[in-house]
């Protein structure tokens, strides 16, 4: 746990007195004060906040939903700039692994795009406070950081995200959505949808993941 974030949270709850107590607890941490002794010195309000923080930081069943994504993959990408034109298609590779004790998935992807080398990296997790899946994405074909939030549909085995992306004119960000589908144990699909030049939604991307066995 980030001790500075915890100290700030405790201070907000307890005021100036809480700040003094929080820093006192932080100073004693290196001395390995027994958990029971530390708990006895906490006010009831601080102990309650600690319990809430402990629940907030723990991976839960929602994180387990992401487990099928772990592994190495081959990818086939279809990308449409114009819904009336055929897509650009390319192949690539990807790897997904847990980081930070099962709290987040980290994805790395390599391939080609428009005849140029492509490299991307993403993070996915479940925010226990928002009760939503959250993700970020960066790659070498832009300078922005894409952020998304989504919900899981167990019946459809999909996570549907809302996000923003560049419009076809490359002049502004517009609302977009992403649908991730757990097809089977060895197949995963990502679909992205956004507005065309008239504002009508169309599918702008599809990535089909096949597990490397």
C-alpha positions as CSV (number, residue, x, y, z in Angstrom):
1,X,0.0,0.0,0.0
2,X,1.2,3.5,-0.8
3,X,1.9,5.0,2.7
4,X,1.6,8.6,1.5
5,X,-1.9,8.0,0.0
6,X,-2.9,6.2,3.2
7,X,-1.7,9.1,5.4
8,X,-3.6,11.6,3.3
9,X,-6.8,9.6,3.6
10,X,-6.5,9.3,7.3
11,X,-5.8,13.0,7.7
12,X,-8.9,13.8,5.7
13,X,-11.0,11.7,8.0
14,X,-9.5,12.7,11.3
15,X,-8.4,16.3,10.8
16,X,-5.2,17.8,12.2
17,X,-5.1,15.3,15.1
18,X,-5.5,12.5,12.6
19,X,-2.6,13.8,10.6
20,X,-0.3,13.8,13.7
21,X,-1.4,10.2,14.6
22,X,-1.0,9.0,11.0
23,X,2.5,10.3,10.8
24,X,3.3,8.8,14.1
25,X,2.1,5.4,12.9
26,X,4.1,5.8,9.7
27,X,7.3,6.6,11.7
28,X,6.8,3.4,13.8
29,X,6.3,1.2,10.8
30,X,10.0,0.4,10.2
31,X,10.2,-0.8,13.9
32,X,7.8,-3.6,13.0
33,X,5.2,-2.8,15.7
34,X,3.0,-5.8,16.2
35,X,-0.3,-5.5,14.3
36,X,-2.3,-5.9,17.6
37,X,-0.4,-3.1,19.3
38,X,-0.8,-0.8,16.2
39,X,-4.5,-1.4,16.1
40,X,-4.9,-0.6,19.8
41,X,-3.4,2.8,19.3
42,X,-5.8,3.7,16.4
43,X,-9.0,5.6,17.0
44,X,-12.2,3.8,16.0
45,X,-12.5,6.1,13.0
46,X,-9.0,5.4,11.8
47,X,-9.4,1.6,12.3
48,X,-12.7,1.7,10.3
49,X,-10.9,3.6,7.5
50,X,-8.1,1.1,7.5
51,X,-10.6,-1.8,7.1
52,X,-12.2,0.0,4.2
53,X,-8.9,0.6,2.5
54,X,-8.0,-3.1,3.0
55,X,-11.2,-4.1,1.2
56,X,-10.6,-1.6,-1.6
57,X,-7.1,-2.8,-2.3
58,X,-7.9,-6.6,-2.5
59,X,-8.4,-8.3,-5.9
60,X,-11.8,-10.0,-6.0
61,X,-13.9,-12.3,-8.2
62,X,-14.2,-9.5,-10.8
63,X,-10.4,-9.6,-11.3
64,X,-10.7,-13.4,-11.9
65,X,-12.9,-12.7,-14.9
66,X,-9.8,-11.4,-16.6
67,X,-7.7,-14.6,-16.0
68,X,-8.5,-16.1,-19.4
69,X,-6.5,-13.2,-21.0
70,X,-3.2,-14.2,-19.4
71,X,-0.8,-15.8,-21.9
72,X,0.9,-15.3,-25.2
73,X,-1.2,-14.6,-28.3
74,X,-1.1,-14.2,-32.1
75,X,-3.3,-11.4,-33.3
76,X,-5.0,-10.5,-36.6
77,X,-6.0,-6.9,-36.9
78,X,-8.6,-5.3,-39.1
79,X,-8.8,-1.5,-39.2
80,X,-11.3,0.6,-41.0
81,X,-10.8,4.4,-41.6
82,X,-13.8,4.5,-44.0
83,X,-16.7,2.1,-43.6
84,X,-17.2,2.0,-47.3
85,X,-13.6,0.9,-47.9
86,X,-11.9,-2.5,-47.2
87,X,-10.0,-2.7,-44.0
88,X,-6.3,-2.7,-43.6
89,X,-5.2,-6.1,-42.2
90,X,-2.1,-7.1,-40.3
91,X,-0.8,-9.8,-38.0
92,X,1.0,-9.4,-34.7
93,X,1.8,-10.9,-31.4
94,X,0.8,-10.1,-27.8
95,X,1.5,-11.1,-24.3
96,X,-0.7,-10.5,-21.2
97,X,0.4,-11.0,-17.6
98,X,-0.6,-10.2,-14.1
99,X,1.2,-7.4,-12.2
100,X,1.0,-6.0,-8.7
101,X,-0.1,-9.3,-7.1
102,X,-3.1,-9.9,-9.4
103,X,-4.5,-6.3,-9.4
104,X,-3.8,-5.4,-13.0
105,X,-3.2,-7.1,-16.3
106,X,-0.4,-5.7,-18.4
107,X,-0.6,-6.3,-22.2
108,X,2.2,-5.7,-24.7
109,X,1.5,-5.9,-28.4
110,X,3.8,-5.8,-31.5
111,X,2.9,-5.8,-35.2
112,X,2.6,-3.5,-38.1
113,X,0.2,-0.6,-39.0
114,X,0.1,1.2,-42.3
115,X,3.3,-0.6,-43.3
116,X,5.1,0.7,-40.2
117,X,6.2,-1.1,-37.0
118,X,3.6,-1.0,-34.3
119,X,4.0,-1.3,-30.6
120,X,1.4,-0.8,-27.9
121,X,0.9,-1.4,-24.2
122,X,-2.2,-1.5,-22.0
123,X,-3.3,-2.0,-18.4
124,X,-6.6,-3.5,-17.4
125,X,-8.1,-3.9,-13.9
126,X,-11.3,-3.7,-11.9
127,X,-11.9,-0.6,-9.7
128,X,-13.5,-1.8,-6.5
129,X,-14.8,1.7,-5.7
130,X,-16.3,2.4,-9.1
131,X,-17.4,-1.2,-9.6
132,X,-16.2,-1.0,-13.2
133,X,-13.4,-2.4,-15.3
134,X,-10.9,0.3,-16.1
135,X,-8.1,0.3,-18.8
136,X,-5.5,2.5,-20.3
137,X,-3.7,2.1,-23.6
138,X,-0.7,3.8,-25.3
139,X,1.1,3.0,-28.5
140,X,3.7,4.5,-30.9
141,X,1.0,5.6,-33.4
142,X,0.0,8.5,-31.3
143,X,0.8,10.7,-28.3
144,X,-2.3,10.3,-26.2
145,X,-3.3,8.0,-23.4
146,X,-6.6,6.2,-24.0
147,X,-8.7,5.5,-20.9
148,X,-11.8,3.4,-20.7
149,X,-14.4,2.2,-18.2
150,X,-16.7,-0.8,-18.7
151,X,-19.1,-3.4,-17.3
152,X,-19.0,-7.2,-17.6
153,X,-22.0,-9.2,-19.0
154,X,-21.6,-12.8,-17.8
155,X,-24.4,-14.1,-20.1
156,X,-22.6,-12.7,-23.2
157,X,-19.1,-13.1,-21.8
158,X,-18.3,-9.5,-22.8
159,X,-16.8,-6.4,-21.2
160,X,-18.3,-3.3,-22.9
161,X,-16.2,-0.1,-22.4
162,X,-16.9,3.5,-23.2
163,X,-13.9,5.6,-24.2
164,X,-12.8,8.4,-26.6
165,X,-10.8,8.2,-29.9
166,X,-9.8,10.3,-32.8
167,X,-12.5,10.9,-35.4
168,X,-11.9,10.0,-39.1
169,X,-10.8,13.5,-39.9
170,X,-8.1,13.3,-37.2
171,X,-9.1,16.7,-35.8
172,X,-10.9,15.9,-32.5
173,X,-11.7,13.2,-30.0
174,X,-15.2,11.6,-30.1
175,X,-17.1,9.1,-28.0
176,X,-16.3,5.5,-28.9
177,X,-17.0,2.1,-27.4
178,X,-15.1,-1.1,-27.2
179,X,-16.5,-4.7,-26.8
180,X,-14.2,-7.4,-25.5
181,X,-15.5,-10.9,-26.0
182,X,-14.3,-14.1,-24.4
183,X,-15.0,-16.4,-27.3
184,X,-13.5,-19.5,-25.8
185,X,-10.5,-20.6,-23.7
186,X,-8.1,-19.9,-26.6
187,X,-9.8,-17.1,-28.5
188,X,-10.5,-13.5,-27.6
189,X,-11.9,-10.7,-29.7
190,X,-11.8,-6.9,-29.3
191,X,-14.1,-4.7,-31.4
192,X,-14.1,-0.9,-31.5
193,X,-16.9,1.3,-32.7
194,X,-17.0,5.0,-33.5
195,X,-18.7,7.6,-35.6
196,X,-18.0,8.1,-39.3
197,X,-17.8,11.5,-40.9
198,X,-21.6,11.9,-40.8
199,X,-21.8,10.9,-37.1
200,X,-23.2,7.4,-37.7
201,X,-21.6,4.6,-35.8
202,X,-19.5,2.0,-37.6
203,X,-17.0,-0.7,-36.6
204,X,-13.5,0.8,-36.9
205,X,-11.4,-2.0,-35.6
206,X,-11.3,-5.7,-34.8
207,X,-8.5,-7.7,-33.2
208,X,-8.8,-11.5,-33.0
209,X,-6.5,-13.1,-30.4
210,X,-5.5,-16.8,-30.8
211,X,-3.6,-18.3,-27.9
212,X,-0.1,-19.6,-28.5
213,X,0.0,-23.2,-27.3
